Amino acid sequence: MYQYDAYDHRLVRERVAQFRGQVVRRLKGDLTEEEFRPLRLMNGLYLQLHAYMLRVAVPYGTLSSEQLRMLARIARKYDKGYGHFTTRQNIQYNWLNLEDVPDLLADLASVEMHAIQTSGNCIRNVTADQYAGVSADEIEDPRIYAEIIRQWSTLHPEFSFLPRKFKIAVTGAPKDRAAVRVHDIGLQMRRNEKGEAGFEVLVGGGLGRTPIIAKTIRPFLPKRDLLSYLEAILRVYNQLGRRDNLHKARIKILVQSVGAERFTEMVEAEWQHLRDGALELPAETIAHIRAFFAAPAYETLEAKVPAFEAKRFEDRVFSEWCRTNLAPHKVPGYAIVNISLKATGEAPGDASAEQMETVADLAERHSFGELRVTHAQNLVLPHVKLADVFAVWQALAAAGLASANIGLITDTITCPGLDYCNLANARSIPVAQQISERFEALERQHDIGDLKIKISGCINACGHHHVGHIGLLGVDKKGEEFYQITLGGDAEEKASIGDIVGPAFAREKAVDAVETIVETYLARRQNGERFLDTYRRLGLAPFKEQLYDAR
């Protein structure tokens, strides 16, 4: 993984010292909250319902065991003993005292981490496929280019005060595990007719108040032109993006208002002034960054491991966990281990300090000291020998981290909602907990199959409800919590925005409504098809009919 150079260390140390001074001035009353607000936001610090919340950057979702141990220490020292992993591959701490934050940031800096640009109208944490570098289907490791973008965009003087927040995702595989179509810019690696690797460039995706799927503005961009083309996009947006209306300030609104064809023309015209210039990426620069992501020292192993297969045969619980939580690795004899943070009755995405330390220890012993954070608020050990998987599972089970539900109905994506966020209209976490309890039986989960539920506590859509197979949006009706349901959303290659079913359901009826949807699907599916396939074949009508008849 990437290691800081002298410039990185100096930049982060100076930002910590600068923010320490700003905090002192705020505590003394020399800065008002309004004056302090833009300063803290550029350092990832929010003021929420009950306390300050800090969002820590995990660039492209990659962590070392040392870094995760520090995150655990921070949870124990400054928070209430846990952290919350987010859909942007970050971690958040929700119960901080302002006077402690500079020391917290200094602790982060000691392990090459920070919270810079995790908030504010700037280019946020660049995200990537959680299986980067280990997936057999990828063209190249997308983290190389995510790191290049991170270095280019950090404190970029031209793009530090954009019309609105800006999010970039990169994937190196045909299978989209990075949700590139719902980002301001999505980059999906492709090969051209000559077999050369480059990027399909998608622009104008996003959720929130106006959910939109990104448009392809360039089917193939050579790697050397990556930064110059991104700069052209950002310049057009910076010049023409709406600064007079918060709700119309995202690039998706600009693309929608002028049309994708006209927007592409403007970007291409701007690019003519930038291409083949100082921003061109030399092969040597790409190679330099690629060296940080060189494959670890894998052993030469057999693809079939008798001891592993025997354990799967002998232990039914272990076998069920392998069925959902293991993914194929590009190297024979290894597996990708997915760790669910969705135990029954727990807050999705939360991990205690003790659990983080367990995962850090497992990464150090079994995964070359490396792990990943996923968009679905889970963790990944990317390099585990098949011979070690049983021991890893046993350790995870002892820590309460062995839920066998990756990709199933209880693997919900959930924002913090009204339990923490002052923007929320309704609680998300209790609904997710009730769903996990209602569908706890693993046999039933497997019968339902691939079904993604996503829950947001407000229209800002931090829980990505618009692209859930089943999406729930919390709304307020005269002080009462209700949930609007959408169906048929998807964030992968055939991305789609879910259809609104109809009137919202009261909080006490929301989980019953989800069950009605599931039972309607099970009664009408054909040949074992997935929920999403059944919905796309039948449309909204049969689900709507059953939902409102059930009321």
C-alpha positions in Angstrom: 0.0 0.0 0.0 1.0 3.6 -0.4 3.6 5.0 2.0 3.9 8.7 2.8 6.9 10.6 1.5 8.4 13.6 3.2 5.9 15.9 1.6 3.0 13.9 2.8 4.2 13.8 6.4 4.9 17.5 6.4 1.5 18.4 4.9 -0.4 16.4 7.4 1.7 17.6 10.4 1.2 21.2 9.4 -2.6 20.7 9.0 -2.8 19.2 12.5 -0.9 22.2 13.9 -3.0 24.7 12.0 -6.3 23.1 13.2 -5.0 22.9 16.8 -4.7 26.7 16.7 -8.1 27.1 15.2 -9.6 24.9 18.0 -7.9 26.9 20.7 -9.4 30.1 19.2 -12.8 28.5 19.1 -12.7 27.3 22.7 -11.5 30.8 23.8 -14.4 32.4 22.0 -12.2 34.2 19.5 -14.0 32.4 16.7 -17.8 32.1 16.5 -19.3 28.8 15.5 -20.2 30.3 12.1 -16.5 31.4 11.6 -15.3 28.0 12.8 -17.6 25.9 10.7 -15.8 26.1 7.3 -12.5 25.5 9.1 -13.7 22.3 10.9 -15.5 21.0 7.8 -12.3 21.1 5.7 -10.8 18.8 8.5 -13.7 16.4 8.4 -15.4 17.6 11.7 -19.2 17.9 11.9 -21.4 19.1 14.7 -24.2 16.6 15.0 -27.1 16.1 17.3 -25.3 15.1 20.5 -21.6 15.8 19.9 -18.9 16.4 17.3 -18.4 13.7 14.6 -15.1 13.2 12.8 -14.9 11.5 9.4 -11.5 9.9 8.8 -10.3 9.2 5.3 -9.5 5.7 4.3 -8.2 6.3 0.7 -9.7 3.8 -1.7 -10.6 1.7 1.3 -7.2 0.3 2.0 -5.8 0.0 5.6 -2.8 -1.6 7.3 -3.1 -3.6 10.5 -1.2 -0.8 12.2 -3.7 1.8 11.0 -6.7 -0.3 12.1 -5.1 -0.7 15.6 -4.8 3.1 15.8 -8.5 3.4 14.8 -9.3 1.1 17.6 -7.2 3.0 20.1 -8.9 6.3 19.0 -12.3 4.7 19.5 -11.4 3.7 23.0 -9.5 6.9 23.9 -11.7 9.6 22.4 -15.1 8.0 21.6 -17.4 5.4 23.3 -15.3 2.4 22.2 -16.5 2.0 18.6 -16.3 3.5 15.2 -18.8 3.5 12.2 -17.6 2.4 8.8 -19.4 4.3 5.9 -20.4 3.8 2.3 -17.5 6.0 1.3 -15.0 3.5 2.7 -14.3 5.9 5.6 -14.7 5.6 9.4 -16.6 8.0 11.6 -16.4 8.8 15.3 -19.7 10.1 16.7 -19.0 11.2 20.3 -16.0 13.5 20.3 -15.1 16.4 22.6 -13.8 19.4 20.5 -10.8 19.9 22.7 -9.6 16.3 22.0 -9.8 16.5 18.2 -6.3 18.0 17.6 -4.7 15.2 19.6 -6.8 12.6 17.8 -5.6 14.0 14.4 -2.0 13.9 15.7 -2.5 10.2 16.5 -3.9 9.6 13.0 -0.9 11.4 11.5 1.5 9.0 13.3 0.1 6.1 11.2 -0.2 8.1 7.9 -3.9 8.9 8.2 -5.9 12.1 8.3 -9.4 13.7 7.9 -8.5 16.3 5.2 -11.2 16.8 2.6 -13.7 14.3 4.1 -16.1 17.2 4.2 -16.6 20.6 2.5 -17.1 21.6 -1.1 -14.0 19.8 -2.4 -13.0 16.5 -3.9 -13.7 14.0 -1.2 -12.1 10.6 -0.4 -11.5 8.8 -3.7 -13.0 5.3 -3.5 -12.3 2.0 -5.4 -13.2 -1.6 -5.7 -12.6 -3.4 -2.3 -11.2 -6.4 -4.2 -8.6 -4.2 -6.0 -5.4 -6.0 -6.7 -6.8 -9.5 -5.9 -9.8 -9.9 -8.2 -9.2 -12.2 -11.1 -11.4 -10.1 -13.4 -9.7 -6.8 -13.1 -7.6 -5.2 -15.9 -5.4 -3.3 -13.6 -5.3 -2.4 -9.9 -7.5 0.8 -9.6 -5.8 1.9 -6.4 -2.9 3.1 -8.5 -5.0 5.7 -10.2 -7.1 6.5 -7.1 -3.8 7.3 -5.3 -2.7 9.5 -8.3 -6.0 11.3 -8.1 -5.7 11.7 -4.3 -2.3 13.4 -4.7 -3.5 15.6 -7.5 -6.7 16.7 -5.7 -5.5 17.2 -2.1 -5.6 20.9 -1.3 -5.8 21.7 -5.1 -6.0 25.5 -5.1 -8.5 25.6 -7.9 -10.9 22.9 -6.6 -10.9 23.5 -2.8 -14.1 25.6 -3.0 -16.3 23.9 -5.6 -20.0 24.7 -6.0 -20.7 21.5 -4.0 -19.0 18.4 -2.6 -17.4 16.2 -5.3 -17.0 12.4 -5.3 -14.8 10.2 -7.6 -14.8 6.4 -7.8 -12.5 4.1 -9.8 -12.8 0.4 -10.7 -10.5 -1.7 -12.7 -12.9 -4.6 -13.5 -15.9 -5.1 -15.7 -17.8 -6.0 -12.6 -18.6 -2.7 -10.9 -18.0 -3.1 -7.2 -17.3 0.7 -6.8 -20.8 2.1 -7.8 -19.1 4.3 -10.4 -22.4 5.2 -12.0 -23.7 7.1 -8.9 -20.7 9.3 -8.5 -19.9 12.8 -9.8 -17.1 11.2 -11.8 -16.9 7.4 -12.3 -13.9 5.8 -13.9 -14.2 2.2 -15.2 -11.1 0.7 -16.7 -11.6 -0.6 -20.3 -9.4 -1.9 -23.1 -9.6 -0.3 -26.5 -9.4 -2.2 -29.8 -5.6 -2.3 -29.6 -5.8 -4.0 -26.2 -4.5 -0.8 -24.4 -5.9 -0.1 -20.9 -7.7 3.2 -20.3 -10.9 4.5 -18.7 -14.5 4.9 -19.6 -15.4 8.3 -18.1 -18.8 8.7 -16.6 -20.0 12.1 -15.2 -23.0 13.4 -13.4 -24.2 10.6 -11.2 -25.4 11.0 -7.7 -28.2 10.3 -5.3 -29.8 12.7 -2.7 -32.7 15.0 -3.6 -32.3 14.4 -7.3 -31.0 10.8 -8.0 -29.3 10.5 -11.4 -27.3 7.8 -13.2 -24.0 9.1 -14.6 -23.6 9.5 -18.4 -20.6 8.3 -20.4 -18.9 11.3 -21.8 -15.8 9.5 -23.1 -15.8 5.8 -23.9 -12.0 5.5 -23.7 -9.4 7.8 -22.1 -5.7 6.8 -22.3 -4.2 6.6 -18.8 -1.7 9.3 -19.6 -4.5 11.8 -20.0 -6.3 11.0 -16.8 -5.5 14.1 -14.8 -5.8 16.6 -17.6 -9.2 15.2 -18.5 -10.4 15.3 -14.9 -9.1 18.9 -14.6 -11.1 19.8 -17.7 -14.3 18.4 -16.2 -13.7 20.2 -12.9 -13.0 23.5 -14.6 -16.3 23.3 -16.5 -18.1 22.5 -13.3 -16.3 25.1 -11.3 -17.2 27.8 -13.8 -20.9 26.8 -14.5 -22.0 24.9 -11.5 -24.9 26.6 -9.5 -23.6 28.5 -6.4 -26.9 30.3 -5.8 -28.9 27.2 -4.9 -27.6 24.4 -2.6 -30.0 21.9 -4.0 -28.9 22.5 -7.6 -25.2 22.8 -7.1 -24.0 19.3 -7.9 -22.4 18.5 -11.3 -25.3 16.1 -12.0 -27.7 19.1 -12.2 -25.3 20.9 -14.6 -25.1 17.8 -16.9 -28.8 17.4 -16.8 -29.5 21.0 -17.5 -27.2 21.4 -20.5 -27.4 17.8 -21.7 -24.7 15.2 -21.8 -23.8 16.0 -25.4 -23.3 19.7 -24.8 -21.4 19.1 -21.5 -19.1 16.7 -23.3 -18.4 19.4 -26.0 -17.5 21.9 -23.3 -15.2 19.4 -21.5 -13.5 18.4 -24.8 -12.9 22.1 -25.6 -11.4 22.8 -22.2 -9.3 19.7 -22.5 -7.6 21.0 -25.7 -5.9 23.6 -23.5 -4.7 21.0 -21.0 -3.8 17.8 -22.9 -0.2 17.0 -23.7 0.9 19.5 -21.1 2.2 19.5 -17.5 -0.7 17.3 -16.4 0.2 14.4 -18.7 1.0 11.3 -16.7 4.4 9.9 -17.7 4.7 6.1 -17.6 7.4 6.6 -15.0 5.0 8.3 -12.6 2.5 5.5 -13.0 5.2 2.9 -12.5 6.4 4.7 -9.4 2.9 4.6 -7.8 2.3 1.1 -9.0 5.4 -0.1 -7.1 3.6 0.7 -3.8 0.8 -1.7 -4.8 3.0 -4.6 -5.8 1.6 -8.0 -5.0 2.7 -9.5 -1.7 5.0 -12.5 -1.5 2.4 -15.2 -2.3 3.4 -18.8 -1.9 3.0 -21.3 -4.7 0.0 -23.3 -3.6 -2.4 -25.9 -5.0 -5.8 -24.5 -6.0 -7.5 -27.3 -4.0 -6.7 -27.6 -0.3 -7.9 -30.9 1.2 -7.8 -29.6 4.8 -10.0 -26.7 3.9 -12.5 -28.8 2.0 -12.6 -31.3 4.9 -13.5 -28.5 7.3 -16.3 -27.3 5.0 -17.7 -30.8 4.8 -17.4 -31.4 8.6 -18.7 -28.1 9.9 -22.1 -27.0 8.5 -21.9 -23.5 10.2 -18.4 -22.9 8.7 -19.6 -24.1 5.3 -22.5 -21.7 5.3 -20.1 -18.8 6.2 -17.8 -19.8 3.3 -20.7 -19.9 1.0 -21.4 -16.2 1.4 -18.3 -14.6 2.9 -15.5 -16.0 0.6 -14.7 -14.6 -2.8 -12.4 -16.1 -5.4 -8.8 -14.8 -5.4 -6.6 -14.4 -8.5 -3.8 -16.5 -6.9 -4.4 -20.3 -6.5 -4.6 -21.4 -2.9 -5.8 -18.0 -1.5 -9.2 -16.5 -0.8 -10.7 -13.1 -0.2 -12.4 -13.1 3.2 -15.3 -10.7 3.7 -16.1 -9.8 7.3 -19.7 -8.8 7.9 -20.4 -5.9 10.3 -24.1 -6.8 10.2 -24.6 -9.1 13.2 -28.2 -9.6 14.2 -29.5 -6.7 16.2 -26.4 -4.6 15.9 -26.0 -1.2 14.2 -24.8 -1.9 10.6 -21.2 -0.7 9.9 -20.3 -0.4 13.6 -17.2 -2.1 15.0 -16.0 -2.0 18.6 -12.4 -1.3 19.5 -11.9 -4.9 20.4 -13.3 -6.1 17.1 -11.0 -3.8 15.2 -8.1 -5.1 17.1 -9.1 -8.7 16.3 -9.3 -7.9 12.6 -5.9 -6.1 12.8 -4.3 -9.1 14.4 -5.9 -11.4 11.7 -4.7 -9.1 8.9 -1.2 -9.2 10.3 -1.1 -13.0 10.7 -3.0 -14.1 7.7 -3.3 -11.2 5.1 0.1 -9.6 4.8 -0.9 -6.8 7.2 -3.6 -5.5 4.8 -7.4 -5.1 4.9 -10.1 -3.2 3.1 -13.3 -1.2 3.9 -16.2 -1.9 1.5 -19.0 0.3 0.2 -21.4 -2.0 1.9 -20.0 -1.1 5.4 -18.1 -4.3 5.8 -14.4 -5.3 6.0 -12.2 -7.5 3.8 -9.0 -9.5 4.4 -7.8 -9.7 0.8 -4.9 -12.3 1.0 -5.9 -15.3 3.1 -4.5 -18.8 2.4 -7.3 -21.3 2.1 -5.5 -23.4 4.6 -5.9 -20.6 7.2 -9.5 -19.7 6.5 -10.9 -22.0 9.2 -8.7 -20.5 11.9 -9.7 -17.0 10.7 -13.4 -17.9 10.9 -12.9 -19.2 14.4 -11.3 -16.0 15.5 -14.0 -13.9 13.9 -16.7 -16.0 15.5 -15.2 -15.4 18.9 -15.3 -11.7 18.3 -18.9 -11.6 17.0 -17.8 -11.0 13.4 -18.8 -14.3 11.7 -22.3 -13.4 10.4 -22.7 -15.4 7.2 -24.8 -12.9 5.3 -22.7 -11.0 2.7 -25.0 -10.0 -0.1 -28.1 -11.4 1.6 -31.1 -9.5 3.0 -29.6 -8.8 6.4 -26.5 -7.2 4.9 -28.2 -3.8 4.9 -26.6 -0.5 4.1 -27.7 2.1 6.7 -26.9 5.7 7.4 -26.6 6.8 11.1 -30.0 8.5 10.8 -31.8 10.4 13.5 -29.9 8.7 16.3 -26.9 10.9 15.4 -27.5 13.2 12.4 -29.1 16.6 12.7 -30.2 16.4 9.0 -32.2 13.2 9.4 -36.0 13.0 9.6 -36.2 9.4 10.9 -34.1 6.6 12.5 -32.4 4.2 10.2 -30.5 1.9 12.6 -33.6 0.5 14.5 -35.3 -0.4 11.2 -32.1 -2.2 10.0 -31.9 -4.0 13.4 -35.5 -5.1 13.1 -35.0 -6.4 9.6 -32.0 -8.4 10.7 -34.0 -10.0 13.5 -37.1 -10.7 11.3 -34.9 -12.4 8.6 -32.3 -13.9 11.0 -32.8 -17.6 9.9 -30.0 -18.3 7.5 -31.9 -20.9 5.6 -34.6 -18.3 4.8 -31.9 -15.8 3.8 -30.4 -18.2 1.3 -33.8 -19.0 -0.1 -34.4 -15.3 -0.7 -30.9 -15.0 -2.2 -29.2 -11.8 -3.5 -31.3 -8.9 -2.2 -29.8 -5.5 -1.2 -31.7 -3.4 1.3 -30.5 0.2 1.7 -31.9 2.7 4.3 -31.6 6.5 4.6 -32.8 8.7 7.3 -33.3 11.7 5.0 -33.3 12.8 1.4 -29.6 13.3 1.4 -29.4 9.5 0.8 -26.3 8.6 2.8 -27.7 5.1 2.9 -28.0 4.9 -0.9 -31.7 3.9 -0.7 -32.3 5.0 -4.3 -30.1 2.1 -5.6 -31.3 -0.5 -3.2 -33.2 -3.5 -4.6 -35.4 -2.4 -1.7 -34.9 1.1 -0.5 -36.3 2.8 2.5 -36.3 6.6 3.0 -37.2 8.0 6.4 -39.6 11.0 6.2 -41.3 13.1 8.9 -45.0 13.5 9.0 -46.2 15.8 11.7 -43.5 14.6 14.1 -44.1 10.9 13.3 -41.5 8.7 11.5 -42.6 7.1 8.2 -40.7 5.3 5.5 -41.1 5.7 1.8 -40.2 2.5 -0.2 -38.5 2.2 -3.6 -38.0 -1.0 -5.6 -35.7 -2.0 -8.4 -32.7 0.2 -7.7 -29.2 -1.0 -8.5 -25.7 0.5 -8.3 -23.8 -2.0 -10.5 -23.3 -2.3 -14.2 -27.0 -2.0 -15.1 -27.5 0.8 -12.6 -31.0 2.0 -12.0 -32.9 4.3 -9.7 -35.6 2.6 -7.7 -39.3 3.2 -8.3 -41.4 4.8 -5.6 -44.1 2.4 -4.5 -46.6 4.8 -3.1 -47.6 6.4 0.2 -45.1 5.9 3.0 -45.5 3.3 5.8 -45.5 4.2 9.5 -42.5 3.1 11.4 -44.2 0.1 13.1 -45.3 -1.1 9.6 -42.1 -0.7 7.7 -40.6 -4.2 8.4 -43.9 -5.8 7.7 -43.9 -4.0 4.3 -40.4 -5.4 3.5 -41.7 -8.9 4.4 -44.7 -8.5 2.1 -42.3 -7.5 -0.8 -40.1 -10.5 -0.1 -43.0 -12.9 0.0 -44.5 -11.4 -3.3 -41.1 -12.0 -4.9 -40.8 -15.6 -3.6 -44.3 -16.4 -4.9 -43.6 -15.0 -8.4 -39.9 -15.7 -9.2 -39.1 -18.1 -12.0 -36.2 -20.6 -12.1 -34.5 -19.2 -9.0 -34.1 -15.8 -10.5 -32.8 -12.9 -8.2 -35.2 -10.4 -6.7 -33.9 -7.7 -9.1 -34.5 -9.9 -12.1 -38.0 -10.7 -11.0 -38.8 -7.0 -10.4 -37.5 -6.0 -13.8 -39.6 -8.7 -15.4 -42.8 -8.0 -13.6 -42.6 -4.3 -12.8 -44.0 -2.4 -9.8 -47.7 -3.4 -10.1 -47.8 -6.8 -8.3 -45.7 -5.5 -5.4 -47.7 -2.4 -5.0 -50.9 -4.4 -5.1 -49.8 -6.7 -2.3 -48.3 -3.9 -0.2 -51.5 -1.8 -0.1 -53.8 -4.7 0.1 -51.8 -5.8 3.2 -52.5 -2.5 4.8 
